[in-house]
Amino acid sequence: MNCPNCNRELVMTDRNGVEIDYCPGCRGVWLDRGELDKIIERSGQYIQSNSQKNHKDDKRDNDYHPHKKKKGFLGDLFDF
């Protein structure tokens, strides 16, 4: 299938169990039916699990690295 934006061929990738079609030219992301729902569900699970980890980890300030930023669930999902 071609990109509706720039007409280049879309590339399909599987990220966390979600098949994502993306365009290497314009970096557009195209989702099929139900895939956005899967992303929303998995991002909620990710946030929930990370909030539980942060409550357990009291020495977080000792592990502070100002130049290392965690991308999070959506950053990892859409990092092409």
C-alpha positions as CSV (number, residue, x, y, z in Angstrom):
1,M,0.0,0.0,0.0
2,N,1.2,3.5,-0.7
3,C,1.3,6.5,1.6
4,P,-1.7,8.7,1.2
5,N,0.5,11.7,1.9
6,C,3.6,11.3,-0.3
7,N,2.8,8.1,-2.3
8,R,5.8,6.1,-1.1
9,E,5.4,2.5,-0.2
10,L,4.4,1.9,3.4
11,V,6.5,-0.3,5.6
12,M,4.8,-2.6,8.2
13,T,6.4,-3.3,11.6
14,D,5.2,-5.0,14.7
15,R,5.7,-3.0,17.9
16,N,4.5,-4.5,21.2
17,G,2.0,-6.7,19.4
18,V,0.6,-3.8,17.3
19,E,1.1,-3.8,13.5
20,I,2.0,-0.3,12.5
21,D,2.2,0.9,8.9
22,Y,4.6,3.8,8.5
23,C,6.1,5.8,5.7
24,P,9.9,6.1,5.6
25,G,9.6,9.2,3.5
26,C,7.3,11.6,5.4
27,R,7.4,9.5,8.6
28,G,3.6,9.3,8.7
29,V,2.0,6.5,10.8
30,W,-1.1,4.7,9.6
31,L,-3.1,2.4,11.8
32,D,-5.7,-0.2,10.9
33,R,-9.0,-0.7,12.7
34,G,-8.5,-1.6,16.4
35,E,-4.8,-0.8,16.5
36,L,-5.3,2.6,18.2
37,D,-7.4,0.8,20.9
38,K,-4.6,-1.7,21.4
39,I,-2.1,1.2,21.8
40,I,-4.3,3.0,24.3
41,E,-4.8,-0.2,26.3
42,R,-1.1,-1.0,26.4
43,S,0.0,2.5,27.3
44,G,-2.4,2.4,30.2
45,Q,-0.8,-0.8,31.4
46,Y,2.7,0.7,30.9
47,I,1.8,3.8,33.0
48,Q,0.3,1.6,35.7
49,S,3.3,-0.6,36.0
50,N,5.7,2.3,36.0
51,S,3.8,4.1,38.7
52,Q,4.0,1.0,40.9
53,K,7.8,0.8,40.3
54,N,8.3,4.4,41.2
55,H,6.5,4.0,44.5
56,K,8.8,1.0,45.4
57,D,12.0,2.8,44.3
58,D,12.9,5.3,47.0
59,K,16.5,5.7,45.9
60,R,15.6,7.1,42.5
61,D,17.6,10.3,43.2
62,N,20.8,8.3,43.5
63,D,20.3,6.9,40.0
64,Y,19.7,10.3,38.4
65,H,21.3,10.7,35.0
66,P,20.5,14.2,33.5
67,H,21.5,13.2,29.9
68,K,19.6,9.9,29.8
69,K,15.9,10.5,29.1
70,K,13.5,7.6,29.0
71,K,11.2,7.7,26.0
72,G,8.3,5.9,27.6
73,F,5.8,3.6,25.9
74,L,4.8,5.8,23.0
75,G,8.3,7.0,22.3
76,D,9.5,3.4,22.0
77,L,6.4,2.4,20.0
78,F,6.9,5.1,17.3
79,D,10.7,5.3,17.2
80,F,11.4,4.5,13.6
